[in-house]
């Protein structure tokens, strides 16, 4: 069954839901469908999910599921989310001695279809958001028209985080100038850099010089490899390696893996919940409303 692919901890949460309250799509299976779609990266559509369900013996179709979304109680959703969030808090905070709040930062791109926007030269919009895993709440959010690189907006996103926060970012935010700014401002970060960046070990300090320029700076760099996907990860951070608030290399790796939280947020907003949100933006003196 579909729930057999869930971690045990998720099954423990779902077992409180009823299994025989509806003859075709019971409450537990209803929520398992949503969680499976949200957590399984191999699924790209609800139709794929129900094809998999049907092949494992569940005679339920997408139209039945759609009707259930309209008539079933939504109360278990926030309850389950809260329980999952508590688990994330416990995992990350216990490992880091309750010193830091992990805050993944990411962007997502939405293609614009309005001809009015095309006339103004805007074909896409980037939505930026941070997610505070300590509270389970999205942090700062803003919208940018165009194709600008993420790292140009990294400082703005980092400035809104709490003092004890660690900004966790992917390669789109990797910029040497941005990294220098974060270090100078004492903003904690874990940032994945591109594998083609030049690295040079500094024997005296134990740090690694990042970049090919003569004035390149040295930072703490952690490497790890995903053997299953044959992918190498290079992470730059300014989290301390010693002292009371020390964070080990393994913990740095685990912090980066917690980025899935903000990606899950985008997945819900863009794909699963089909959320339409009206955004008002002033472009060249013209007020424009966009549905995303």
Backbone bond lengths (Angstrom), bond angles and torsions (degrees), N, CA, C in turn:
res aa  C-N    CA-C-N  psi(-1)  N-CA   C-N-CA  omega(-1)  CA-C   N-CA-C  phi
1 X - - - 1.453 - - 1.518 110.01 -
2 X 1.305 114.65 165.02 1.461 119.48 -174.40 1.518 111.98 -62.40
3 X 1.319 117.42 -33.67 1.454 118.89 -176.16 1.524 112.25 -72.10
4 X 1.347 117.50 -15.09 1.448 119.14 178.40 1.518 112.46 -66.34
5 X 1.324 118.01 -18.10 1.455 120.95 177.93 1.519 111.60 -86.48
6 X 1.312 118.49 -5.66 1.459 121.95 -179.49 1.519 110.45 -82.34
7 X 1.331 117.23 149.54 1.462 119.10 170.40 1.531 109.89 -60.47
8 X 1.302 116.16 154.10 1.463 120.16 -179.07 1.517 111.96 -56.70
9 X 1.322 114.78 -34.17 1.459 118.23 -176.22 1.518 111.65 -65.25
10 X 1.344 117.03 -34.03 1.458 121.08 178.20 1.527 109.76 -72.62
11 X 1.318 116.75 -38.69 1.460 119.40 178.07 1.527 111.47 -62.41
12 X 1.323 116.76 -35.81 1.465 119.99 178.52 1.527 111.36 -63.55
13 X 1.338 116.20 -34.20 1.463 119.87 178.43 1.522 110.96 -73.28
14 X 1.335 116.01 -41.92 1.465 120.05 -176.09 1.531 113.18 -73.94
15 X 1.326 117.59 -21.65 1.466 118.87 -175.55 1.517 112.77 -65.51
16 X 1.333 117.64 -13.99 1.466 120.57 177.54 1.524 112.02 -76.87
17 X 1.330 117.38 -14.71 1.459 120.99 -178.32 1.520 110.95 -83.22
18 X 1.313 116.17 153.17 1.463 121.81 -175.74 1.523 112.13 -74.52
19 X 1.340 116.28 144.59 1.459 121.46 -178.90 1.525 113.21 -108.40
20 X 1.336 118.22 -12.80 1.464 119.62 -173.69 1.523 112.48 -130.04
21 X 1.344 116.96 23.42 1.464 118.73 -177.64 1.528 112.43 -83.30
22 X 1.344 118.28 -18.83 1.460 122.24 176.02 1.529 108.31 -133.01
23 X 1.326 118.64 140.21 1.466 120.52 -173.92 1.527 114.45 -70.75
24 X 1.344 118.48 -30.10 1.465 120.59 -175.00 1.529 111.97 -102.66
25 X 1.317 116.18 -50.18 1.463 121.20 -177.47 1.524 108.33 -129.75
26 X 1.344 116.19 92.21 1.461 119.37 -177.67 1.528 110.68 -71.85
27 X 1.323 115.50 167.24 1.463 121.02 -173.37 1.522 112.27 -61.72
28 X 1.336 117.74 -40.38 1.454 118.88 -178.42 1.531 110.74 -65.79
29 X 1.325 116.87 -44.49 1.457 119.82 179.66 1.523 110.76 -65.50
30 X 1.315 117.53 -34.46 1.463 122.40 177.97 1.534 110.52 -58.53
31 X 1.335 116.74 -46.54 1.458 120.49 -179.39 1.522 111.73 -76.75
32 X 1.331 117.30 -30.12 1.456 119.47 174.98 1.522 111.23 -62.89
33 X 1.328 116.00 -37.07 1.472 120.17 178.05 1.520 110.60 -60.71
34 X 1.326 116.27 -47.48 1.465 120.11 -179.34 1.522 111.03 -63.42
35 X 1.327 117.48 -46.85 1.450 120.36 -177.33 1.521 111.80 -67.30
36 X 1.331 116.87 -38.28 1.456 119.95 178.57 1.515 110.89 -62.89
37 X 1.321 116.08 -43.07 1.464 120.11 179.28 1.521 111.53 -64.17
38 X 1.328 116.02 -37.22 1.461 120.28 -178.63 1.523 112.41 -73.72
39 X 1.329 117.36 -33.97 1.463 120.70 -170.40 1.524 113.82 -98.58
40 X 1.335 117.31 -17.29 1.461 120.51 -176.02 1.525 109.48 -97.48
41 X 1.326 117.18 107.90 1.464 121.36 -177.44 1.523 112.77 -69.14
42 X 1.344 117.89 -15.55 1.460 119.88 179.63 1.521 112.55 -77.42
43 X 1.338 117.27 -12.38 1.464 121.22 179.39 1.518 109.94 -92.66
44 X 1.315 116.36 127.24 1.461 120.60 179.81 1.526 112.38 -111.75
45 X 1.333 117.78 -8.73 1.461 120.53 178.95 1.518 109.34 -155.26
46 X 1.325 115.24 157.86 1.460 120.09 176.45 1.529 110.82 -63.62
47 X 1.327 117.03 -31.40 1.453 119.85 179.05 1.524 111.11 -62.55
48 X 1.349 116.47 -38.50 1.464 119.90 176.26 1.523 111.03 -62.54
49 X 1.332 115.40 -39.47 1.456 119.81 179.62 1.519 111.44 -61.80
50 X 1.337 116.93 -46.02 1.465 119.54 -176.79 1.518 112.07 -74.22
51 X 1.320 117.87 -26.50 1.459 120.05 171.82 1.518 110.08 -63.17
52 X 1.324 115.81 -42.48 1.464 120.13 177.83 1.525 110.77 -65.61
53 X 1.319 116.75 -42.13 1.465 120.23 178.08 1.520 111.59 -60.54
54 X 1.337 116.11 -47.32 1.464 120.24 -178.54 1.522 111.85 -61.73
55 X 1.335 116.16 -36.16 1.467 120.24 179.90 1.520 112.55 -70.09
56 X 1.348 116.58 -18.57 1.469 119.68 178.19 1.530 112.21 -101.81
57 X 1.327 115.98 10.80 1.457 119.06 172.07 1.507 116.81 103.39
58 X 1.328 118.81 3.91 1.459 121.34 178.33 1.523 109.52 -93.50
59 X 1.322 116.58 112.23 1.464 121.17 -178.96 1.524 109.62 -88.92
60 X 1.329 115.96 72.38 1.450 121.12 178.54 1.523 107.31 -136.66
61 X 1.330 117.11 139.35 1.462 119.26 -176.21 1.526 111.01 -114.25
62 X 1.328 115.01 173.32 1.455 121.00 -173.95 1.523 112.30 -69.04
63 X 1.339 117.84 -28.55 1.465 119.64 178.45 1.523 111.01 -68.40
64 X 1.338 116.93 -37.51 1.465 120.55 176.25 1.522 110.37 -63.96
65 X 1.329 115.78 -40.69 1.455 120.81 178.58 1.527 110.96 -65.03
66 X 1.324 117.15 -40.55 1.464 120.89 179.58 1.521 110.92 -63.27
67 X 1.321 116.89 -41.53 1.466 120.24 178.12 1.526 110.49 -65.22
68 X 1.326 116.36 -36.49 1.467 119.84 178.96 1.526 110.99 -63.93
69 X 1.326 117.34 -34.27 1.465 120.41 178.13 1.519 112.02 -62.08
70 X 1.333 116.26 -28.97 1.462 120.71 -178.27 1.520 112.43 -83.13
71 X 1.330 117.32 -29.64 1.467 119.84 -169.28 1.533 114.40 -114.44
72 X 1.322 118.57 -17.40 1.466 119.78 -178.95 1.521 110.61 -79.91
73 X 1.307 115.87 154.12 1.465 121.39 176.97 1.525 110.23 -66.68
74 X 1.331 116.05 137.31 1.465 121.39 178.90 1.535 112.15 -91.97
75 X 1.313 116.64 -0.68 1.457 120.77 -174.74 1.536 113.61 -57.88
76 X 1.342 119.66 -41.27 1.476 118.42 -178.88 1.517 114.37 -63.96
77 X 1.348 118.68 -22.90 1.470 120.30 -178.64 1.524 112.22 -59.16
78 X 1.346 119.35 -56.91 1.473 118.01 179.18 1.525 112.78 -64.12
79 X 1.334 117.53 -30.61 1.464 119.70 179.56 1.529 110.96 -66.47
80 X 1.344 115.86 -44.56 1.458 120.38 179.54 1.528 110.22 -67.32
81 X 1.339 116.22 -40.97 1.467 120.00 178.91 1.517 110.37 -60.16
82 X 1.330 116.94 -42.58 1.455 121.01 -179.18 1.524 111.03 -63.01
83 X 1.333 117.05 -40.63 1.457 120.64 179.92 1.529 110.94 -66.87
84 X 1.338 116.69 -42.26 1.457 120.03 177.87 1.526 110.89 -64.64
85 X 1.330 116.11 -39.05 1.461 120.37 179.65 1.523 111.06 -65.14
86 X 1.327 117.27 -38.31 1.462 120.61 178.06 1.523 110.70 -62.04
87 X 1.335 116.47 -36.75 1.455 120.34 178.83 1.521 110.85 -66.77
88 X 1.324 116.95 -40.96 1.459 121.11 178.38 1.522 110.01 -63.64
89 X 1.347 115.71 -42.67 1.464 119.51 178.82 1.516 110.85 -59.59
90 X 1.335 116.57 -46.65 1.454 120.11 -177.29 1.521 111.28 -61.95
91 X 1.337 115.94 -42.85 1.459 119.50 -177.38 1.518 111.36 -64.51
92 X 1.310 116.59 -51.90 1.460 119.46 -175.00 1.520 112.14 -71.91
93 X 1.322 117.42 -40.10 1.462 119.93 -175.06 1.514 112.45 -74.87
94 X 1.321 117.92 -37.51 1.451 119.05 177.98 1.513 111.39 -63.37
95 X 1.334 115.90 -39.05 1.460 119.36 -179.18 1.516 111.36 -68.81
96 X 1.306 117.18 -33.37 1.458 120.58 -174.48 1.524 112.37 -102.37
97 X 1.312 117.24 19.68 1.460 122.59 173.36 1.532 112.94 59.34
98 X 1.336 115.35 30.34 1.470 120.81 178.61 1.529 112.90 57.08
99 X 1.323 116.72 29.71 1.465 120.29 -177.59 1.525 112.54 -96.09
100 X 1.325 117.31 -26.69 1.451 120.12 -171.19 1.525 112.16 -130.90
101 X 1.326 114.99 152.27 1.465 121.87 171.51 1.522 107.24 -107.80
102 X 1.320 116.67 121.76 1.460 120.84 -177.28 1.526 108.84 -82.33
103 X 1.328 115.95 125.03 1.469 121.40 -174.91 1.532 110.75 -130.20
104 X 1.323 118.64 90.16 1.466 119.92 174.90 1.528 110.82 -63.87
105 X 1.323 115.54 142.53 1.460 122.57 178.12 1.522 107.99 -125.32
106 X 1.323 117.07 135.36 1.462 119.15 -178.27 1.519 109.73 -157.01
107 X 1.325 115.26 169.35 1.459 121.14 175.82 1.521 108.82 -130.18
108 X 1.308 115.80 159.76 1.459 121.12 172.82 1.516 108.04 -138.29
109 X 1.317 116.81 148.56 1.461 122.30 -175.82 1.516 110.81 -108.44
110 X 1.320 116.07 134.01 1.455 122.12 177.16 1.527 108.30 -121.74
111 X 1.315 116.53 126.66 1.460 121.45 178.64 1.515 109.85 -75.69
112 X 1.316 116.48 133.83 1.464 122.24 -179.97 1.525 109.93 -93.63
113 X 1.301 116.05 137.54 1.465 120.71 -178.22 1.524 112.82 -110.51
114 X 1.308 117.75 -4.95 1.456 120.79 -178.42 1.529 111.10 -70.61
115 X 1.333 117.08 126.48 1.464 121.06 177.82 1.523 111.40 -65.79
116 X 1.337 116.73 -29.66 1.454 120.01 176.83 1.518 110.76 -61.67
117 X 1.325 116.93 -41.59 1.458 120.55 178.74 1.522 110.92 -69.61
118 X 1.315 117.08 -35.99 1.464 119.73 178.99 1.524 110.74 -63.43
119 X 1.333 116.31 -38.69 1.462 119.98 178.38 1.528 110.20 -59.77
120 X 1.334 116.15 -35.60 1.463 120.89 179.08 1.525 112.69 -81.77
121 X 1.336 116.03 -1.49 1.458 119.92 177.89 1.508 114.92 89.12
122 X 1.332 117.57 16.04 1.467 121.32 -178.56 1.526 109.49 -109.36
123 X 1.342 116.47 113.35 1.457 121.20 -179.15 1.529 112.68 -109.72
124 X 1.300 116.78 -12.77 1.462 119.51 177.93 1.520 109.86 -152.59
125 X 1.328 114.99 162.21 1.454 121.03 176.99 1.524 107.61 -132.22
126 X 1.324 116.40 140.60 1.457 121.69 176.42 1.514 109.42 -105.33
127 X 1.324 115.97 130.14 1.451 122.02 176.07 1.524 108.42 -104.60
128 X 1.317 116.86 126.59 1.468 122.44 179.01 1.522 109.07 -109.43
129 X 1.338 115.44 142.04 1.459 119.25 177.41 1.520 109.57 -154.44
130 X 1.320 115.75 152.07 1.461 122.29 170.26 1.525 107.77 -117.88
131 X 1.327 115.84 153.23 1.460 121.47 -178.95 1.518 108.69 -128.68
132 X 1.328 116.80 116.41 1.460 121.51 179.03 1.526 108.56 -84.07
133 X 1.323 116.61 107.12 1.460 120.23 -177.35 1.523 112.39 -71.95
134 X 1.330 117.28 -15.45 1.462 120.06 176.87 1.524 111.35 -71.98
135 X 1.330 116.07 -31.84 1.473 120.66 -179.15 1.513 112.71 -110.69
136 X 1.353 117.01 -16.84 1.457 120.57 -176.91 1.511 113.29 77.21
137 X 1.326 117.42 13.74 1.462 121.02 -175.26 1.524 111.12 -114.33
138 X 1.349 117.26 140.70 1.472 119.61 173.33 1.521 109.92 -62.43
139 X 1.328 115.13 145.81 1.454 120.13 178.91 1.509 111.00 -98.18
140 X 1.321 116.16 -127.79 1.460 120.88 -177.60 1.527 110.43 -68.64
141 X 1.322 116.87 141.60 1.455 122.73 178.65 1.520 108.47 -135.43
142 X 1.316 116.80 139.07 1.451 118.58 172.73 1.524 110.30 -154.24
143 X 1.326 115.60 167.06 1.458 123.16 -173.34 1.522 109.15 -119.15
144 X 1.330 116.09 138.49 1.457 120.13 175.55 1.527 109.73 -133.31
145 X 1.331 116.06 128.47 1.452 120.91 174.93 1.530 109.53 -81.68
146 X 1.330 117.27 139.64 1.454 120.59 173.00 1.506 114.21 110.07
147 X 1.344 115.40 -164.15 1.462 122.92 -171.18 1.529 112.30 -114.82
148 X 1.315 119.26 19.57 1.460 121.39 -176.82 1.524 111.52 -61.41
149 X 1.334 115.67 147.32 1.461 120.94 179.97 1.531 110.66 -67.65
150 X 1.337 114.87 150.05 1.462 120.42 -177.92 1.528 112.26 -60.18
151 X 1.353 117.53 -36.34 1.465 119.25 -173.38 1.529 112.38 -64.49
152 X 1.322 117.41 -19.06 1.460 119.38 177.90 1.530 111.59 -68.99
153 X 1.331 116.26 -18.17 1.466 120.93 -178.28 1.529 111.80 -112.70
154 X 1.342 115.67 4.91 1.454 119.52 -177.88 1.517 113.34 -62.38
155 X 1.332 117.01 -42.03 1.467 120.35 -178.90 1.522 111.12 -62.86
156 X 1.324 116.92 -39.77 1.462 120.52 178.94 1.520 110.89 -63.25
157 X 1.330 117.07 -41.61 1.460 120.29 179.81 1.523 110.86 -68.98
158 X 1.329 117.61 -41.45 1.461 120.98 -178.37 1.520 111.86 -67.72
159 X 1.333 117.45 -32.31 1.461 120.60 -176.27 1.520 112.51 -65.65
160 X 1.316 117.83 -21.32 1.466 120.94 -177.23 1.528 112.86 -90.85
161 X 1.339 117.78 -4.54 1.464 120.58 -176.80 1.528 111.02 -79.90
162 X 1.332 117.71 155.44 1.475 120.45 176.66 1.521 111.39 -62.25
163 X 1.323 116.11 163.79 1.466 120.95 -177.31 1.522 112.76 -62.42
164 X 1.334 117.14 -32.26 1.458 120.14 -177.47 1.519 112.43 -94.40
165 X 1.330 117.85 15.85 1.454 121.62 -173.74 1.525 111.66 -85.01
166 X 1.328 114.41 153.67 1.460 122.46 171.07 1.526 107.04 -118.38
167 X 1.328 116.89 112.97 1.458 120.67 177.00 1.514 109.98 -76.93
168 X 1.334 116.75 125.80 1.468 121.86 -177.71 1.527 108.12 -113.21
169 X 1.328 116.31 119.67 1.461 120.23 -171.67 1.523 112.00 -135.53
170 X 1.328 115.19 152.68 1.455 122.02 179.10 1.521 110.05 -90.91
171 X 1.352 116.62 -173.87 1.461 122.31 -173.21 1.523 113.64 -63.11
172 X 1.335 117.96 -22.95 1.455 119.60 179.77 1.521 112.71 -61.21
173 X 1.339 117.07 -24.61 1.462 121.63 -179.52 1.531 112.41 -94.99
174 X 1.332 117.05 1.39 1.460 120.53 -174.61 1.525 110.90 -75.68
175 X 1.320 116.33 112.91 1.456 123.48 175.84 1.516 108.40 -149.49
176 X 1.330 118.50 133.29 1.458 121.16 -175.44 1.525 112.00 -61.76
177 X 1.327 116.54 -39.90 1.462 119.85 179.11 1.528 110.40 -65.14
178 X 1.320 116.70 -40.39 1.463 121.62 178.85 1.529 110.50 -62.66
179 X 1.336 117.30 -42.66 1.464 121.13 179.34 1.529 110.48 -62.80
180 X 1.308 116.81 -43.03 1.463 120.54 178.72 1.520 111.35 -61.07
181 X 1.335 116.82 -41.18 1.464 120.78 179.23 1.522 111.04 -62.42
182 X 1.328 117.04 -41.96 1.465 120.69 -178.91 1.523 110.96 -64.15
183 X 1.322 116.99 -41.22 1.460 121.09 179.52 1.528 110.15 -65.36
184 X 1.320 117.39 -44.06 1.466 121.71 -179.45 1.523 111.49 -64.50
185 X 1.323 117.29 -33.54 1.460 121.67 -177.82 1.524 112.31 -90.97
186 X 1.351 117.28 2.87 1.475 122.35 179.80 1.525 111.95 57.66
187 X 1.329 115.85 40.77 1.456 121.73 175.43 1.532 107.95 -97.38
188 X 1.326 116.24 120.71 1.460 119.17 -179.04 1.529 110.32 -72.36
189 X 1.338 115.58 140.45 1.459 119.52 -178.02 1.519 110.43 -152.50
190 X 1.321 115.07 155.71 1.465 124.06 166.74 1.518 105.41 -130.09
191 X 1.310 116.70 115.22 1.461 121.77 -170.53 1.525 110.16 -130.16
192 X 1.312 115.50 125.47 1.464 119.21 175.81 1.525 109.17 -79.63
193 X 1.337 116.31 132.18 1.455 120.90 177.87 1.526 109.40 -108.89
194 X 1.311 115.20 165.77 1.465 120.08 -179.06 1.520 110.20 -72.88
195 X 1.328 115.79 145.81 1.459 120.58 -175.71 1.526 113.06 -70.40
196 X 1.347 117.51 -15.89 1.464 119.16 -179.76 1.533 112.88 -90.60
197 X 1.329 117.76 2.54 1.460 120.20 175.75 1.530 109.04 -70.62
198 X 1.316 115.66 141.40 1.461 120.60 179.98 1.529 110.23 -74.57
199 X 1.331 115.88 131.60 1.462 122.09 177.72 1.531 108.78 -122.78
200 X 1.334 116.45 139.32 1.464 121.40 179.91 1.529 109.20 -139.51
201 X 1.317 115.29 118.47 1.468 120.66 -176.99 1.522 110.79 -70.91
202 X 1.347 116.04 133.54 1.458 122.76 177.10 1.532 108.61 -102.73
203 X 1.324 116.57 107.09 1.463 121.14 -171.33 1.523 112.47 -62.83
204 X 1.313 118.66 -39.36 1.466 121.29 -175.37 1.523 111.89 -67.58
205 X 1.324 117.48 -45.02 1.466 121.21 -176.16 1.527 113.35 -91.41
206 X 1.324 116.71 -20.76 1.464 119.95 -175.35 1.520 112.57 78.60
207 X 1.333 116.76 2.92 1.462 121.23 177.91 1.523 109.48 -92.49
208 X 1.322 115.54 175.46 1.461 120.94 -177.04 1.517 109.46 -123.78
209 X 1.309 115.87 125.57 1.455 121.92 176.96 1.521 109.05 -72.78
210 X 1.337 116.17 126.70 1.457 121.73 -175.09 1.524 109.19 -112.36
211 X 1.328 116.62 122.81 1.457 121.01 179.14 1.514 111.92 108.61
212 X 1.334 115.24 160.77 1.465 120.30 -175.18 1.523 113.45 -98.28
213 X 1.323 118.73 -9.84 1.461 120.92 -176.42 1.527 110.96 -73.58
214 X 1.343 115.49 160.14 1.464 120.57 -178.37 1.528 112.51 -65.23
215 X 1.329 116.90 -29.57 1.467 120.85 -178.69 1.534 112.37 -98.86
216 X 1.338 116.58 21.15 1.464 120.27 178.94 1.528 110.26 -60.93
217 X 1.330 116.52 143.72 1.458 122.83 -177.40 1.527 110.81 -96.92
218 X 1.337 115.53 158.91 1.462 121.52 178.91 1.531 109.57 -103.20
219 X 1.323 115.86 137.89 1.462 121.73 -177.37 1.524 109.87 -138.37
220 X 1.305 114.65 172.60 1.465 120.63 172.19 1.524 107.78 -81.35
221 X 1.328 116.95 123.89 1.459 122.66 -178.05 1.523 108.99 -124.79
222 X 1.325 116.45 130.15 1.469 122.20 178.77 1.520 108.19 -116.86
223 X 1.328 115.95 130.43 1.467 121.80 176.86 1.520 109.28 -110.45
224 X 1.319 116.18 139.44 1.464 120.04 168.33 1.509 108.75 -149.89
225 X 1.321 115.76 162.21 1.456 120.81 -173.33 1.519 110.46 -126.55
226 X 1.329 115.92 136.09 1.455 122.41 171.63 1.526 106.92 -91.62
227 X 1.337 116.26 100.83 1.460 120.30 -174.87 1.519 112.41 -65.29
228 X 1.325 115.74 -34.29 1.464 119.02 -177.70 1.529 111.06 -64.16
229 X 1.345 116.09 -43.07 1.463 120.53 -179.74 1.520 113.17 -97.98
230 X 1.345 116.26 0.41 1.467 122.39 -179.79 1.534 110.60 52.48
231 X 1.330 114.77 51.20 1.462 121.39 -178.00 1.525 109.70 -122.74
232 X 1.332 116.13 133.02 1.463 121.27 176.57 1.518 109.85 -97.60
233 X 1.317 116.54 136.52 1.459 122.64 178.28 1.523 108.83 -116.18
234 X 1.344 115.62 130.95 1.456 122.00 175.10 1.514 108.28 -118.76
235 X 1.320 116.73 118.05 1.458 122.37 -175.11 1.525 110.45 -115.57
236 X 1.321 116.23 129.33 1.464 122.59 173.68 1.522 107.95 -102.77
237 X 1.320 117.10 135.78 1.459 120.71 -179.07 1.524 109.92 -149.41
238 X 1.315 115.67 158.35 1.464 121.08 171.95 1.522 110.86 -115.75
239 X 1.320 117.98 15.20 1.464 120.87 174.17 1.525 109.07 -66.94
240 X 1.316 118.03 141.38 1.473 120.86 -174.67 1.525 112.05 -68.55
241 X 1.335 114.84 142.82 1.466 120.96 178.02 1.523 111.66 -95.17
242 X 1.343 117.19 -8.34 1.466 121.03 179.91 1.525 109.00 -143.93
243 X 1.337 115.46 169.47 1.457 120.16 -179.52 1.514 112.25 95.20
244 X 1.329 115.88 -176.79 1.463 121.09 -176.35 1.528 112.74 -64.29
245 X 1.322 116.57 -32.71 1.461 120.46 -178.34 1.523 111.97 -100.57
246 X 1.330 117.20 25.56 1.465 121.30 -176.26 1.525 111.65 -62.35
247 X 1.315 115.12 144.44 1.461 122.59 177.07 1.522 107.50 -125.25
248 X 1.317 116.66 121.54 1.464 120.87 -176.15 1.524 111.05 -74.12
249 X 1.337 115.40 167.14 1.465 120.02 177.67 1.523 111.05 -60.97
250 X 1.335 116.70 -40.37 1.463 120.07 179.02 1.525 111.15 -63.40
251 X 1.320 117.00 -37.08 1.463 120.43 178.68 1.529 111.29 -69.55
252 X 1.339 117.24 -35.07 1.460 120.74 174.65 1.520 109.56 -60.47
253 X 1.312 116.14 -44.56 1.474 120.72 177.63 1.521 110.91 -59.48
254 X 1.345 116.10 -44.67 1.469 119.72 -179.28 1.528 111.31 -66.18
255 X 1.330 116.65 -35.91 1.464 120.12 178.15 1.528 109.78 -62.01
256 X 1.325 116.58 -43.99 1.466 119.03 -179.97 1.531 110.75 -62.99
257 X 1.313 116.57 -37.60 1.467 119.76 -179.88 1.529 111.83 -64.75
258 X 1.337 116.62 -22.66 1.464 119.60 178.43 1.527 112.61 -71.32
259 X 1.330 117.17 -2.20 1.462 120.32 174.44 1.519 112.38 -58.67
260 X 1.328 116.98 -22.76 1.463 119.60 -178.47 1.523 110.58 -55.87
261 X 1.332 118.22 -23.09 1.464 120.84 -178.31 1.513 112.92 -61.23
262 X 1.328 117.80 -46.04 1.456 119.93 -178.90 1.534 110.58 -75.39
263 X 1.335 117.52 -31.34 1.455 119.80 175.92 1.524 110.75 -65.86
264 X 1.328 115.65 -35.58 1.458 119.98 176.10 1.524 110.67 -65.57
265 X 1.327 116.86 -36.36 1.460 121.25 176.35 1.524 110.33 -60.00
266 X 1.340 117.31 -47.89 1.468 120.21 178.88 1.521 110.80 -62.37
267 X 1.325 116.36 -39.03 1.464 120.04 -177.16 1.520 110.67 -62.27
268 X 1.319 116.28 -41.98 1.457 120.00 176.92 1.523 111.31 -63.73
269 X 1.328 116.59 -46.92 1.454 120.63 -174.06 1.523 111.85 -68.64
270 X 1.334 117.44 -41.94 1.455 120.37 -173.16 1.517 113.88 -88.02
271 X 1.341 117.38 -35.22 1.450 119.28 -169.25 1.523 114.02 -114.50
272 X 1.326 116.70 -46.90 1.452 118.85 -167.96 1.518 113.73 -83.87
273 X 1.312 117.02 -52.08 1.456 120.08 -176.87 1.521 112.57 -82.89
274 X 1.344 116.79 -9.39 1.471 120.96 -179.15 1.528 109.86 50.61
275 X 1.308 115.63 47.13 1.454 121.58 -174.30 1.517 110.88 -75.64
276 X 1.340 116.99 121.69 1.454 122.32 175.23 1.517 107.86 -99.44
277 X 1.305 116.33 122.35 1.457 120.54 -178.22 1.516 109.20 -127.38
278 X 1.301 116.87 129.45 1.452 121.58 179.60 1.520 109.79 -85.05
279 X 1.329 115.42 121.77 1.458 121.54 179.95 1.514 108.59 -114.05
280 X 1.326 117.03 130.72 1.457 121.78 176.57 1.521 108.70 -104.21
281 X 1.325 115.78 128.39 1.463 121.16 -176.98 1.518 109.19 -136.96
282 X 1.336 116.15 137.99 1.451 120.88 176.37 1.524 108.76 -96.97
283 X 1.327 116.21 116.47 1.448 121.92 -178.07 1.527 108.41 -121.80
284 X 1.323 115.63 115.00 1.472 120.73 179.19 1.527 112.32 51.98
285 X 1.344 115.54 40.74 1.449 119.99 178.16 1.496 114.42 82.58
286 X 1.334 118.31 -0.34 1.465 122.25 -180.00 1.513 109.04 -108.15
287 X 1.330 117.80 128.80 1.450 121.94 177.81 1.529 109.11 -84.47
288 X 1.329 116.53 122.41 1.455 122.27 -176.44 1.520 109.21 -120.99
289 X 1.331 116.00 139.52 1.470 121.27 175.80 1.524 108.42 -109.71
290 X 1.325 115.04 131.05 1.461 120.85 -176.55 1.522 108.51 -123.98
291 X 1.317 117.08 135.90 1.450 121.20 173.49 1.520 107.86 -102.20
292 X 1.356 116.55 125.47 1.460 121.08 177.65 1.504 109.04 -127.67
